[in-house]
Structure formats: structure tokens, C-alpha cells
């Protein structure tokens, strides 16, 4: 199997779209999805991850003077 065929196989392009589970992330199926096509539970998971990261970052800035100096005030 050549590199291009292996890449296509890894990206899921060898499979007809009907066999790809629509609940899988777009990255795994090799397809770009518009925001309205993304299943709702994925959006929720992403929002939770961003919220956790935000809280962690705030906590680090409060306790770490170096992070305070390096903070980008935008």
C-alpha cells in the first residue's frame, strides 16, 4: 500500500459516507462539517473543555507571578 492510499484509509476516505457514523467527530471521518451539522453533544463537550481551561488559566494567573507578567491584555 502506498503512502497516499494509507493516508486516505487513515482519514476514512476509502469508506462510503453512508457507513461513517454521523456522531463521530468530523476529523475522524475526514470531512469538514459546517457548525450546524455538528451533533449537539460535541458542542457541549467543547464548551465544557473551554470553560475548564479558562478556570485553570485564571487560577494559574492568580497564583503564578510569571503567568501574570506574561499575560496578554487583550
C-alpha positions in Angstrom: 0.0 0.0 0.0 1.5 3.3 -1.0 1.6 6.4 1.3 -1.3 8.2 -0.4 -3.6 5.1 -0.1 -2.6 4.6 3.6 -3.3 8.3 4.3 -6.8 8.1 2.6 -7.5 4.9 4.6 -6.5 6.6 7.9 -8.6 9.6 7.1 -11.6 7.4 6.3 -11.8 8.4 2.7 -11.9 4.8 1.5 -15.3 4.3 3.2 -18.6 5.5 1.5 -20.1 8.3 3.6 -23.2 6.2 4.4 -21.0 3.9 6.6 -19.5 6.8 8.6 -21.2 7.2 12.0 -22.5 10.8 11.9 -21.9 11.2 15.7 -18.1 10.8 15.1 -16.1 14.0 15.0 -15.5 15.5 11.6 -11.8 15.0 12.0 -12.1 11.2 12.1 -14.4 10.9 9.1 -12.2 13.1 7.0 -15.0 15.6 6.3 -15.3 19.2 7.2 -18.6 19.9 8.8 -20.4 23.2 9.0 -21.3 24.2 12.6 -25.0 23.4 12.1 -24.1 19.8 11.1 -22.1 19.1 14.3 -24.0 17.0 16.7 -25.2 18.9 19.8 -23.3 16.8 22.3 -20.0 17.6 20.6 -20.7 21.3 21.0 -21.4 20.7 24.7 -18.2 18.8 25.3 -16.2 21.5 23.6 -17.9 24.2 25.7 -17.1 22.3 28.9 -13.5 21.9 27.9 -13.1 25.6 27.1 -14.7 26.5 30.5 -12.4 24.2 32.4 -9.4 25.6 30.5 -10.5 29.2 31.3 -10.9 28.5 35.0 -7.5 26.8 35.1 -5.8 29.7 33.4 -7.4 32.2 35.7 -6.3 30.2 38.7 -2.8 30.0 37.4 -2.6 33.7 36.8 -3.7 34.4 40.4 -1.1 32.1 41.9 1.8 32.4 39.4 3.5 35.8 39.2 5.3 34.8 35.9 2.0 34.0 34.3 0.8 37.4 35.4 3.7 39.1 33.7 3.3 37.1 30.5 -0.5 37.7 30.3 -1.7 39.2 27.1 -4.1 42.0 28.0 -6.4 41.9 25.0 
